[in-house]
Amino acid sequence: MNSNGLRTVFLMTLVAVLVMFVGHLVAGTSGMVIAFVVATAMNFFSYWKSDKMVLKMYNAQPVDRQSHPGLYRMMEELARNADLPMPALYIIPQQQPNAFATGRNPEHSAVAFTRGILETLDEEELRGVAAHELAHIKNRDILTSTVVATVVSALSMLAQFAYFIPMGDRDRGNPLVTLIVLITAPLAAMLLKAAISRTREYEADREGARISGNPQQLASALQRIQKAAKQIPMNVSESAMRSTSHMFPVNPFSGKRLMSLFSTHPDTEDRVERLMEMGRTGTF
């Protein structure tokens, strides 16, 4: 099993342990048993269906060769360069330029582009972004990303569900400890998401440069997307905002003050500088 496979197993185990722990705090032994059943179902869902959940969050619509021939041809070429199967393609009806990849493995993968990125970037810049997303697929980051999205959503929901349980039913735990855990669990999940995502982005930048053959393409695209993310909002739910920001090449919610405290991406200027250096030296 490669490092990303081990990371995914760790995250799924973490989901089970945290959900059971919080379940015990909230409702004692019975709560832990119920939480175990929920965690098992959640892990099954994360592996098989989390990509569909993320695409649904953004109302992504499938496209094909007939509806978007230029985009389809470009992705076919880049997928051949990366020695990958052709991913399914989706369009997100949002004006902010951005994109993400998802799926459980290269054979069951998808790349989604916002309408705004197709209208804003030129062909070379779009090629750089597409290669970056294919790099995530090639590096098998995509399952990790979607599992992380599920972890963050699940731990955030636990805090909300706890308020519906009467304090008298929490007979096995200290109410103060329960309150602290319910507050800190979602924060811990967001920190985990940030730590995993930053290292992935640097490697996907480098691998994407190899796939496209030109690091400057992505460097130019990142600068445009970064600027647009601060000016054009991504109109999605708070849940989607919390759980999926790490999946995009540039944080689509970077204009939100709270989200900046839990940055899931390395500094864009640093990424651009590294990409430009790759181009100058040919080391990619």
One Martini backbone bead per residue (centre of mass of N, CA, C, O) as a GRO file, in nm:
protein
  284
    1MET     BB    1   0.096   0.036   0.024
    2ASN     BB    2   0.076   0.354  -0.011
    3SER     BB    3   0.081   0.657   0.141
    4ASN     BB    4  -0.216   0.731   0.060
    5GLY     BB    5  -0.343   0.471   0.162
    6LEU     BB    6  -0.257   0.503   0.458
    7ARG     BB    7  -0.393   0.777   0.502
    8THR     BB    8  -0.684   0.679   0.451
    9VAL     BB    9  -0.695   0.470   0.676
   10PHE     BB   10  -0.642   0.670   0.901
   11LEU     BB   11  -0.893   0.849   0.854
   12MET     BB   12  -1.106   0.627   0.892
   13THR     BB   13  -1.019   0.561   1.181
   14LEU     BB   14  -1.061   0.844   1.294
   15VAL     BB   15  -1.359   0.857   1.254
   16ALA     BB   16  -1.438   0.622   1.440
   17VAL     BB   17  -1.305   0.722   1.703
   18LEU     BB   18  -1.437   1.005   1.728
   19VAL     BB   19  -1.733   0.923   1.711
   20MET     BB   20  -1.725   0.730   1.957
   21PHE     BB   21  -1.622   0.931   2.167
   22VAL     BB   22  -1.851   1.136   2.140
   23GLY     BB   23  -2.081   0.935   2.191
   24HIS     BB   24  -1.996   0.872   2.484
   25LEU     BB   25  -2.014   1.161   2.596
   26VAL     BB   26  -2.317   1.210   2.520
   27ALA     BB   27  -2.445   0.874   2.569
   28GLY     BB   28  -2.252   0.668   2.632
   29THR     BB   29  -2.264   0.345   2.544
   30SER     BB   30  -2.497   0.379   2.345
   31GLY     BB   31  -2.357   0.605   2.187
   32MET     BB   32  -2.114   0.434   2.092
   33VAL     BB   33  -2.270   0.222   1.932
   34ILE     BB   34  -2.406   0.413   1.739
   35ALA     BB   35  -2.140   0.543   1.637
   36PHE     BB   36  -2.023   0.287   1.511
   37VAL     BB   37  -2.239   0.253   1.298
   38VAL     BB   38  -2.198   0.532   1.170
   39ALA     BB   39  -1.893   0.503   1.102
   40THR     BB   40  -1.920   0.261   0.915
   41ALA     BB   41  -2.110   0.397   0.712
   42MET     BB   42  -1.924   0.641   0.652
   43ASN     BB   43  -1.684   0.481   0.532
   44PHE     BB   44  -1.838   0.350   0.306
   45PHE     BB   45  -1.933   0.615   0.179
   46SER     BB   46  -1.656   0.750   0.133
   47TYR     BB   47  -1.549   0.543  -0.073
   48TRP     BB   48  -1.810   0.526  -0.281
   49LYS     BB   49  -1.965   0.848  -0.248
   50SER     BB   50  -1.804   1.121  -0.198
   51ASP     BB   51  -1.780   1.230  -0.488
   52LYS     BB   52  -2.084   1.270  -0.534
   53MET     BB   53  -2.125   1.467  -0.302
   54VAL     BB   54  -1.940   1.692  -0.404
   55LEU     BB   55  -2.074   1.739  -0.679
   56LYS     BB   56  -2.353   1.810  -0.554
   57MET     BB   57  -2.272   2.062  -0.389
   58TYR     BB   58  -2.201   2.204  -0.694
   59ASN     BB   59  -2.387   2.118  -0.927
   60ALA     BB   60  -2.255   1.920  -1.116
   61GLN     BB   61  -2.218   1.877  -1.474
   62PRO     BB   62  -2.207   1.671  -1.724
   63VAL     BB   63  -1.971   1.619  -1.992
   64ASP     BB   64  -1.879   1.609  -2.344
   65ARG     BB   65  -1.765   1.607  -2.663
   66GLN     BB   66  -2.013   1.761  -2.780
   67SER     BB   67  -2.032   2.009  -2.572
   68HIS     BB   68  -1.683   2.000  -2.517
   69PRO     BB   69  -1.442   1.954  -2.736
   70GLY     BB   70  -1.190   2.114  -2.639
   71LEU     BB   71  -1.175   2.006  -2.348
   72TYR     BB   72  -1.167   1.706  -2.420
   73ARG     BB   73  -0.907   1.704  -2.589
   74MET     BB   74  -0.719   1.814  -2.372
   75MET     BB   75  -0.767   1.584  -2.163
   76GLU     BB   76  -0.674   1.352  -2.338
   77GLU     BB   77  -0.383   1.446  -2.376
   78LEU     BB   78  -0.305   1.470  -2.073
   79ALA     BB   79  -0.374   1.179  -1.995
   80ARG     BB   80  -0.159   1.054  -2.175
   81ASN     BB   81   0.084   1.197  -2.045
   82ALA     BB   82  -0.002   1.059  -1.753
   83ASP     BB   83  -0.111   0.770  -1.781
   84LEU     BB   84  -0.439   0.799  -1.797
   85PRO     BB   85  -0.748   0.788  -1.764
   86MET     BB   86  -1.031   0.922  -1.860
   87PRO     BB   87  -1.203   1.153  -1.712
   88ALA     BB   88  -1.462   1.286  -1.589
   89LEU     BB   89  -1.672   1.564  -1.679
   90TYR     BB   90  -1.735   1.892  -1.525
   91ILE     BB   91  -1.975   2.156  -1.454
   92ILE     BB   92  -1.978   2.456  -1.266
   93PRO     BB   93  -2.227   2.703  -1.171
   94GLN     BB   94  -1.968   2.921  -1.153
   95GLN     BB   95  -1.778   3.229  -1.172
   96GLN     BB   96  -1.552   3.123  -1.032
   97PRO     BB   97  -1.229   3.041  -1.088
   98ASN     BB   98  -1.216   2.676  -1.091
   99ALA     BB   99  -1.111   2.345  -0.949
  100PHE     BB  100  -1.153   1.973  -0.938
  101ALA     BB  101  -1.076   1.656  -0.798
  102THR     BB  102  -1.219   1.318  -0.804
  103GLY     BB  103  -1.227   1.006  -0.635
  104ARG     BB  104  -1.095   0.671  -0.568
  105ASN     BB  105  -0.954   0.652  -0.861
  106PRO     BB  106  -0.838   0.663  -1.182
  107GLU     BB  107  -1.092   0.482  -1.284
  108HIS     BB  108  -1.270   0.684  -1.068
  109SER     BB  109  -1.278   0.987  -1.210
  110ALA     BB  110  -1.288   1.357  -1.170
  111VAL     BB  111  -1.334   1.678  -1.341
  112ALA     BB  112  -1.400   2.013  -1.225
  113PHE     BB  113  -1.537   2.307  -1.377
  114THR     BB  114  -1.591   2.619  -1.391
  115ARG     BB  115  -1.733   2.853  -1.579
  116GLY     BB  116  -1.526   3.078  -1.512
  117ILE     BB  117  -1.262   2.933  -1.612
  118LEU     BB  118  -1.349   2.911  -1.914
  119GLU     BB  119  -1.381   3.239  -1.940
  120THR     BB  120  -1.091   3.346  -1.815
  121LEU     BB  121  -0.899   3.151  -1.930
  122ASP     BB  122  -0.670   3.048  -2.120
  123GLU     BB  123  -0.558   2.771  -2.273
  124GLU     BB  124  -0.288   2.749  -2.117
  125GLU     BB  125  -0.398   2.785  -1.830
  126LEU     BB  126  -0.601   2.552  -1.839
  127ARG     BB  127  -0.388   2.337  -1.883
  128GLY     BB  128  -0.246   2.373  -1.610
  129VAL     BB  129  -0.489   2.299  -1.431
  130ALA     BB  130  -0.551   2.020  -1.550
  131ALA     BB  131  -0.273   1.898  -1.478
  132HIS     BB  132  -0.299   1.935  -1.174
  133GLU     BB  133  -0.547   1.748  -1.140
  134LEU     BB  134  -0.410   1.495  -1.262
  135ALA     BB  135  -0.194   1.480  -1.043
  136HIS     BB  136  -0.387   1.401  -0.816
  137ILE     BB  137  -0.465   1.137  -0.948
  138LYS     BB  138  -0.181   1.011  -0.982
  139ASN     BB  139  -0.121   1.053  -0.657
  140ARG     BB  140  -0.384   0.972  -0.498
  141ASP     BB  141  -0.551   1.224  -0.357
  142ILE     BB  142  -0.866   1.207  -0.400
  143LEU     BB  143  -0.961   1.027  -0.168
  144THR     BB  144  -0.845   1.189   0.060
  145SER     BB  145  -1.010   1.446   0.002
  146THR     BB  146  -1.298   1.320   0.035
  147VAL     BB  147  -1.258   1.211   0.320
  148VAL     BB  148  -1.197   1.479   0.454
  149ALA     BB  149  -1.469   1.605   0.390
  150THR     BB  150  -1.625   1.400   0.566
  151VAL     BB  151  -1.489   1.451   0.836
  152VAL     BB  152  -1.564   1.749   0.866
  153SER     BB  153  -1.871   1.715   0.844
  154ALA     BB  154  -1.911   1.512   1.077
  155LEU     BB  155  -1.787   1.680   1.314
  156SER     BB  156  -1.977   1.920   1.278
  157MET     BB  157  -2.248   1.764   1.323
  158LEU     BB  158  -2.207   1.664   1.612
  159ALA     BB  159  -2.244   1.937   1.751
  160GLN     BB  160  -2.541   1.968   1.661
  161PHE     BB  161  -2.668   1.701   1.774
  162ALA     BB  162  -2.606   1.740   2.082
  163TYR     BB  163  -2.837   1.959   2.138
  164PHE     BB  164  -3.077   1.723   2.126
  165ILE     BB  165  -2.956   1.619   2.393
  166PRO     BB  166  -3.014   1.571   2.697
  167MET     BB  167  -2.827   1.618   2.977
  168GLY     BB  168  -2.939   1.360   3.135
  169ASP     BB  169  -2.817   1.150   2.911
  170ARG     BB  170  -2.512   1.232   3.008
  171ASP     BB  171  -2.404   0.997   3.229
  172ARG     BB  172  -2.078   0.949   3.132
  173GLY     BB  173  -2.028   1.268   3.133
  174ASN     BB  174  -1.888   1.567   3.131
  175PRO     BB  175  -2.028   1.852   3.022
  176LEU     BB  176  -1.768   2.019   2.983
  177VAL     BB  177  -1.613   1.814   2.814
  178THR     BB  178  -1.820   1.786   2.594
  179LEU     BB  179  -1.813   2.079   2.500
  180ILE     BB  180  -1.514   2.088   2.423
  181VAL     BB  181  -1.520   1.863   2.209
  182LEU     BB  182  -1.745   1.985   2.027
  183ILE     BB  183  -1.563   2.234   1.957
  184THR     BB  184  -1.275   2.096   1.876
  185ALA     BB  185  -1.326   1.882   1.654
  186PRO     BB  186  -1.366   2.067   1.403
  187LEU     BB  187  -1.092   2.211   1.434
  188ALA     BB  188  -0.916   1.958   1.403
  189ALA     BB  189  -1.013   1.887   1.118
  190MET     BB  190  -0.912   2.150   0.982
  191LEU     BB  191  -0.612   2.108   1.052
  192LEU     BB  192  -0.582   1.843   0.904
  193LYS     BB  193  -0.656   1.948   0.627
  194ALA     BB  194  -0.423   2.153   0.605
  195ALA     BB  195  -0.177   1.964   0.641
  196ILE     BB  196  -0.236   1.778   0.393
  197SER     BB  197  -0.272   1.992   0.155
  198ARG     BB  198  -0.002   2.148   0.124
  199THR     BB  199   0.179   1.913   0.022
  200ARG     BB  200   0.005   1.837  -0.227
  201GLU     BB  201   0.035   2.098  -0.398
  202TYR     BB  202   0.336   2.092  -0.466
  203GLU     BB  203   0.335   1.815  -0.611
  204ALA     BB  204   0.114   1.890  -0.822
  205ASP     BB  205   0.272   2.113  -0.956
  206ARG     BB  206   0.509   1.939  -1.056
  207GLU     BB  207   0.347   1.716  -1.205
  208GLY     BB  208   0.189   1.912  -1.387
  209ALA     BB  209   0.438   2.017  -1.540
  210ARG     BB  210   0.502   1.744  -1.670
  211ILE     BB  211   0.234   1.705  -1.821
  212SER     BB  212   0.238   1.990  -1.981
  213GLY     BB  213   0.552   2.123  -2.007
  214ASN     BB  214   0.452   2.407  -1.838
  215PRO     BB  215   0.475   2.596  -1.554
  216GLN     BB  216   0.362   2.882  -1.646
  217GLN     BB  217   0.068   2.812  -1.679
  218LEU     BB  218  -0.001   2.777  -1.376
  219ALA     BB  219   0.113   3.039  -1.266
  220SER     BB  220  -0.086   3.225  -1.417
  221ALA     BB  221  -0.348   3.093  -1.310
  222LEU     BB  222  -0.308   3.139  -1.004
  223GLN     BB  223  -0.315   3.449  -1.016
  224ARG     BB  224  -0.602   3.475  -1.127
  225ILE     BB  225  -0.755   3.307  -0.917
  226GLN     BB  226  -0.673   3.461  -0.664
  227LYS     BB  227  -0.804   3.729  -0.743
  228ALA     BB  228  -1.098   3.618  -0.791
  229ALA     BB  229  -1.154   3.493  -0.503
  230LYS     BB  230  -1.177   3.795  -0.375
  231GLN     BB  231  -1.427   3.893  -0.581
  232ILE     BB  232  -1.564   3.602  -0.633
  233PRO     BB  233  -1.801   3.420  -0.517
  234MET     BB  234  -1.887   3.113  -0.364
  235ASN     BB  235  -2.215   2.974  -0.390
  236VAL     BB  236  -2.238   2.807  -0.090
  237SER     BB  237  -2.238   2.623   0.165
  238GLU     BB  238  -2.097   2.596   0.471
  239SER     BB  239  -2.025   2.298   0.445
  240ALA     BB  240  -1.866   2.321   0.181
  241MET     BB  241  -1.662   2.526   0.281
  242ARG     BB  242  -1.535   2.351   0.511
  243SER     BB  243  -1.484   2.061   0.338
  244THR     BB  244  -1.358   2.170   0.022
  245SER     BB  245  -1.117   2.379  -0.005
  246HIS     BB  246  -0.872   2.164  -0.055
  247MET     BB  247  -0.957   2.077  -0.368
  248PHE     BB  248  -0.838   2.332  -0.471
  249PRO     BB  249  -0.580   2.519  -0.609
  250VAL     BB  250  -0.759   2.756  -0.488
  251ASN     BB  251  -0.905   2.907  -0.242
  252PRO     BB  252  -1.246   2.996  -0.272
  253PHE     BB  253  -1.240   3.131   0.050
  254SER     BB  254  -1.010   3.363   0.092
  255GLY     BB  255  -1.213   3.606   0.174
  256LYS     BB  256  -1.246   3.454   0.438
  257ARG     BB  257  -1.137   3.500   0.748
  258LEU     BB  258  -1.169   3.218   0.878
  259MET     BB  259  -1.034   3.051   0.650
  260SER     BB  260  -0.746   3.183   0.681
  261LEU     BB  261  -0.684   3.036   0.960
  262PHE     BB  262  -0.724   2.751   0.770
  263SER     BB  263  -0.510   2.701   0.560
  264THR     BB  264  -0.488   2.472   0.267
  265HIS     BB  265  -0.261   2.658   0.138
  266PRO     BB  266  -0.011   2.771  -0.003
  267ASP     BB  267   0.148   3.026  -0.107
  268THR     BB  268   0.107   3.159  -0.414
  269GLU     BB  269   0.377   3.306  -0.457
  270ASP     BB  270   0.550   3.057  -0.398
  271ARG     BB  271   0.438   2.877  -0.623
  272VAL     BB  272   0.509   3.062  -0.858
  273GLU     BB  273   0.813   3.075  -0.809
  274ARG     BB  274   0.864   2.772  -0.842
  275LEU     BB  275   0.753   2.745  -1.129
  276MET     BB  276   0.943   2.950  -1.264
  277GLU     BB  277   1.202   2.798  -1.186
  278MET     BB  278   1.140   2.546  -1.344
  279GLY     BB  279   1.137   2.688  -1.620
  280ARG     BB  280   1.433   2.800  -1.613
  281THR     BB  281   1.572   2.500  -1.537
  282GLY     BB  282   1.401   2.228  -1.604
  283THR     BB  283   1.298   2.119  -1.301
  284PHE     BB  284   1.024   1.868  -1.359
   0.00000   0.00000   0.00000
